[in-house]
Amino acid sequence: MCKVVAPRPSGHSPAHLLTSLADLLQAWLPEQRWFAGKGRRVTDLSLLSVTELHPACLHLLISTGDGSSPSRPGDCYQLLLGVGEVLPPRLAHARIGRASQGPLAGLTVYDALQEPRSADLLLERLRTPGTAGPLRFERDAKVTVPAGLTPRLLDVEQSNTSHVYGNAYILKIFRRVRPGINPDLEVPWALARQGCTRVPAPVAWFRTSEPLPATLGVLQPFLPDAVDGWTLALESLTAGRDFREEAYELGRATAEVHLALAAAFALGAPTADGNRRLAAAMIERLDTTSRSVPELLPHVDGLRGAFDELAALDSGRPVQRIHGDLHLGQVLWAGERWSVIDFEGEPARPIAERRQPQSPVRDVAGMLRSFDYAARSRHPWRPEWARRCRDAYCAGYAVQARWDPRAQGALLRAHETDRAVYEALYEARHRPDWLPVPMAAIARLAEHAPSSSGGPHTPVPSFHSFHSAQGG
């Protein structure tokens, strides 16, 4: 254990404390998986709030910028920092650095979210609601969380940090913080009130009231025996096993969640003007992305065609709250049943935008892209596997929702195209070796294709008719 001799932050202004931390954080932050400013130096750093959770652990909200524009708002990040004289070898990977000046001079600073003691503290705070400075810890009064659950850090690549407690609960801590209630709290809570069992209901959460109200973390039940859809799909591909039945059931699960969302939140009527605005936003994202990903440039004109088709639509499906970032990594298979998780949406987009009603076709398009991603991640590429999964998924969705997303051809193609453009930007920034995966879809989508793969009068099949048609 670290010997803690750090001064209490209450005796120092945030600016004073920042003299100890600024150099360390400017070097450390760009190396973190969850840091959004990849490729940019952190030149502007300000401390928005400091709360002492215990003498060895400081909760910080910091704002970062790159100095490129005085008017550009900085990103806000949540940190738990441990401070001590000596860092034990088991926490060497969490080391941020040794402060050379300010109130922490001579002390080692580390990421306390890598430390079981700090994870224990967070769970205890959530078990017994209350406040700590601007922090508010709250829970569902109908649920009692037991004490003494052993924490473990979820060792997966993600944009947040999660701890699993006793294989019973999972606490997601949002690293990048946006003002407002996070959809990953708001939506599962609303679905629980609707009786939807496809989504684990929030048990407890914590938030801040300063500098602006924001959600900081959510505790939910953990499904210890579950396998995420991405892993399951890759296992199917590796074993040469059919995945159509799972895809069909996943389509039904998606539609079930969409129906519950439509009941929990207000619907919006589709309009021609709304389609034009949506298409314009997609074109703007395409133009912006093509300036950062030159591989897109030969396909820009073809991709615009999908958005032009969308702009010409007079109507479409009603808009509603949706998942917003649906793919195989956001669904869990346990007990022959799918659950849907991670309703945060695309973290790069403002929360207000993520909370806006959208077409459920966007979620469908995200999952269709995910089947293609899985198929292309294994060699040789098996396009027939992806095609069958896509058809099975849409068939399952149609049975539950009573409408077939394939009949919304122009809308589906536009959302698939927009998703592929997003993927190209993501891969170019974070995983350049994966860029050929979305680029293959972009080349296909850029070609002129019929506006509907299923036709405007596609019948809604039963599972048995679907299964027979696929030779099952």
N, C-alpha and C positions, 0 to 999 in steps of 0.2 A: 504494500500500500504506500502511496505517496505520503511523505511527511508534509503537511500543509502549513505554511506560514504566510500565505498570501493575505494582504490587507483586505478588509471588508469593503466591497464596492460602494457601500452607502457613504463612505467617507471620501469618496472621490467623484468628481464629475465625469460624465461619459467621455468628454474630450480628454481629461487627464488619463483615464484608463486606456483610451485609444492610443496614446503615445507608446504604451507597452505592446499593443496588439497590431497596429497598422501594418508594419513591415512583415510580420509573420503571416497575417491573413492575406495580404496582397500576393505573397508567394504561394500560399497553400490553396486558396480558393480555386484558382484556375485548374488545379490538378484533380478536383473532385468531380465524380461522375455526374452529380446533380447540379453542378454549376452551369448556368445558362450562357455565360459569356465566353464560350470556347473561342480561342484565337484572339481574344482581346486582353490587353493588360488592365489590371485593376489599378487605376490611378486615383480615383475618388472613393473614399471610404468614410462613412459616418456611422456612429453608434446611435441607434434610435431608442433602445431601452436596454437596461441591465437589471436583472433580478437574481439575487443570490438564493439558489435552491438549498444549498448547504455550504459550509465554509470552503469546500473544495470544488464547488460546481457553480458556474455562472451561466444563466440563461441570457442570451443576447439576441436582439434583432438588429441587423446591420443593413445598411444601404450601400450598394456598390455602383460604380459607374466606370466609364473608360476614358473620361475626359474629352470625348469627341465633340460634345455639345453641351453648353451650360443649361440648355432648356430640356435636355433629354432626362426623363425621370430614371432614377436608379432602380435596380432590382433589390428586393428585400429578401434576406435570408435569415433562417432561424438556426442558431448554433447553441450547443451546450458545451462549454469549455471547462475542462478540469485544469487545476493549477496546483503544482507542488514542487518540492525540491528535487525529488528523484522519481523517475518514471520506471516502474518495474518492467522487466523484459516482456511480460505477457501483453503489455500495452505499447510496445515499441512501434507497432504499425499505426497507432493513433496519434503519434507525436506530431505536433505542429511546429514547435520550435522553442527556443529559450529566449525570453524577453531580455533585452539589453538596456532598457530605459523605462522610466515611468514607475508606477506603483508596484508592478510585477517584475521589476528588474532582478535578474538572476534566477528566476523561477521558470520551470518548464510548463508549457501550455500544451494541452492535448484535447482531442475530440472525445468528450465525455460520453457521447452516445455509443462509443465502442466499449464502455465499461459497465459490467453488470451492476455495480453499486448504484450508478446513476439511473439505470433502467429500473431497478427496484424502487428507487425514490419516485420515479414518474408513476409507476403503477400504484404506489401507496397514496400519492396525491389524488389519483383518479378514483380510488376506492373510497376516499373520504373527502367529498367535495369541499371546496373552499377557495381562498384567494392567496396569492403570493405576489405582492406588488400589483402590476397591471394584468397578471395572469389569473384566469378563472378556470377552475377544474370542476367539471360537472359530470353527472351520470344519470342514466335511466333509473328512477327511483324504484322500479319494479324488479331490478336486477341487482343481486348481491355478488360482487366479485370477491372470491376468497383471497386471503393473504398468503404470502409465502410461495407464490408460483415462481418457479425458476425461469429467469429470462435467457433467451439466446437471440443473438443478432441474426436476422435473416440474411444469409449470404448470397444475395442475388444482385445482379446489375439493375438498378432502378433509379428513378429521379427523386426518390424520397428515402427515408431510413425507417426500417420496421423491426420491431422486437416481437418475438413470440414468447408467451408466458405459459409454461406448463402444458404446452400443446393444446391449450384451451382458448386463449385469446391472442389477438395480434394487434399491436399498436403501431399505426402508421403515423410517422412524424413528418410533416410537410417541411421540406428544406427551403423551397422557394415559396414565400408567403405573399399572398395577394389580399387586398382589402375585401371584406365581405365574407359571408358564409361559404365555405368550400362545398361544392356539389357532392363531394364524397361523404359529407355528413348530411347535407340537406336531402339528397335523393334517397339514400337507403332508409333514412328516418321516415320519409313520406311513404315509401313503399311498405315499410313495416306496418304503418297505420292502415294501409290498404289490405293487409293480410297476405302480401306477396312473399312466398317463402323461397323464392329463387335468389334472394339477395340477403346476406347476413346483416342483421339489424345492428345499428350502433349501440354499444353498451355504455360508453363514457367518452368524453372528449375534453379538450382544453382549448382555450382561446385567449386572445389578448384584447384589451380595450384601448391600448395606446401603441403607437401613435394613431392608428386607426383600428376599428374592430376587425378581427381576422381570426379564422380557424387555424389552429396550430397542430392538432393531432386528433386522431379518432381511434378508439378501441372497439374491436368487433370480435365476434366468435371466430375461432380458427378451425379450419377443417383439416385435421392432421392426416387423414388418409386420402385426401384429394390429390388429383394430378391435374396440372394445368393443361389446357387444350393444346398449346404449342408442343409440349413434351409428348402428349398422347398422339398427336398427329405425326410427329417425327418417328415415334416408335412404330406407328403403322406403316410409314413409308419404308423404314429400314427393314421391317419384317415382311414387306410385300403384302400387308394385310389391308383388306378393304376398310374404309372409314366412312362409308356412306350412311350407315345407320346412325352413327354418332353425329354426323353432320346434320342429318334429318332432325334428330332430337334437339340439337343445338338451335336449329331454326325455330322449332316450337318454343323452346325456352326464351329465345330472343323476342318472339312475338308476345309471349305471356308477359314479359317485363314491359314491353311497349304498351300493352293494353292497361297494365297497372299504372304506368306513368300517365297515360291519357286520362285515367280516372283521378289521379292525385293532383294533377296540375292543369291549368287552363289550356285549352286548345286554341289554335289560331287558324283562321281561314286562309287557304292558299290564294294568292293573287298574281296576276300577270306582272304587276309592278314589283312584287316580292321576288319573283323569278328573275326579273331583270337585275335587281340589286344583288341577288345571290350570284348570278353569272358575272356581274361586274367585279365583285369581290374575288371570285375565283380567277378571273383574268388578271387582276392586279397581283394576286399571289404568284401566278404563273410568270408574269413579267419580272417581278422582284426576284423570284427563285432562279430564273434563267440568267440573271446577272451574276448570281453567286455560283451556279452550277452550269458551266458552259456546255456540258454534254446535252443539256436540254435544247439548246438553240436550234438544231436542225428539225426539231419536232414541234416548235412553238405554234406554227400555223395550223398544223393538224390538230393539236390539242385545243386550240381556240374553237375549232369546229364543234367540239362537245359542249362548250360553254355557250356558243351561239345557239345551238339547239335548245338548251335550257332557257335562254333568254326569250325564245320564240314561243314558249309554252304559255297557254292562257291560264292553266290551273294545275292541280296535282293533288297529292295526298294532303290532308290537314297537317299543320306543323304542331309540334308538341315537345315536351321535354324528352330528351333521349340520353343514351349513355355518353356519346360524344367522342369516344376513342376505342371503339369495340374491335377487338381482334382476339386471336386464339390465346394470347397470354392473359386475357382478362376474364377467362371463364375457367371453372374448375369442374372436373368430373369426379363424383364421389357417390358410391352406392347406386350406380346406374342412373345417375341424375346430374344435370348440369346446374351449376350456380354461376351467377354473374357478379363480378367484383370490380373495384376501382372505377368509381363514377366521377373521378376528378376531371375527366376530359383532357384535352391537350393542354398541358401545363403552360405552354408558351403563350396561350391566348388569355386575355383578361377574363376574370371570373364573370363579369357582367355579360360578356359575349357567350361564355360557356353555358350560362343559365337561360339564354334565349331559346324560345321554341324553334325547333328545326324539323326537317323532314325525317321520319324514321328510316327512309331510304339511305340516309347517310350512314347509320349504323350497319345496315345490311351491306353497303358497299365496303365498309371497313373490314367486315368479316370475309367477304369475297376476296379482297386483296390478301387477307391473311392466309387463306388456303393456297393462293398462288405463291406467296412467300415460302410457305412450308415446302411445296413441291419443288421450288427452285433451289432450296437449300441442300438438296440431296442430288448426287450424280449417279446415273444419268437423270436429267430432268424428266419428270413424268407428267406431261400436260394432261393426260387423260385422268389422272388421280385428282388434280385440281378441278377439272371440269365436272367430274362426277360429284365431288364434294360441294361445289357451287350449286349444281342443280338440286342435290339432295337438301341442302340448307334452305334454298328458296322454296322447295316443295313443303318442307316442314313448317316454314314460316307461314306459307299460304294456308295450310290446314288450320293453324291456330288463329291467325289474324283474319281469315276469310277474304284476303286479297293477296295477289301474287306480286311481289316486287319486280319480277321480270316484265310485268305489263307496264311498268313505269320506266320504259327503256331510256328515254332522253335524260330523265332525272338520275337514273342509276348510273348511266355512262358518265354524266358530269361529275357525280360524287366520286366514282371510281377514279376518274382522271385527277380530280382535286386531291384525292388521297395519295395517288402515286406521285404527284408533284411534291406534296409534303414529305413523303418517304425519301424522295431523291435529295431534298435539302437536308433531312436528318442524317442520311447515310453519308453524304458528302462531308458533313461537319464532324460526325462521330465515328463512323465505321466505313471508311472509303472502300474497303474490300467488298462491302455489300452493295455498293452503288449499282452494279450490273443487274441486281434483282429488280428494283423499281424501274430501271431503264428499259428492261425487256418489256415490262407492262406498258411503259410510256410509248415505246415503238408500236406496240399493238394498238393502243388506244388512239394514237395519232392518225392511224389509218381510218378512212371513212368507213363506218360500220352502220348496219341498220339500227334505227333508233330503238328497237325493242328486240331483245333476244328471245322473249317468250311470246310476243304478239299481244295485241290489245285484248284478245279474247281467250287468253290462256286459262284453261279450266283449273279449278282448285282440286288437286288429287288427294286421295286418301293415302295413308302409308302403304297399304297393300298394293294399290295400283302403281304407286311410285316404285315400290320394291320389285314388282313383276316387270315393269318397263325397263329396269336396270339389269334384269337378268338374275335377280336375287332369289 
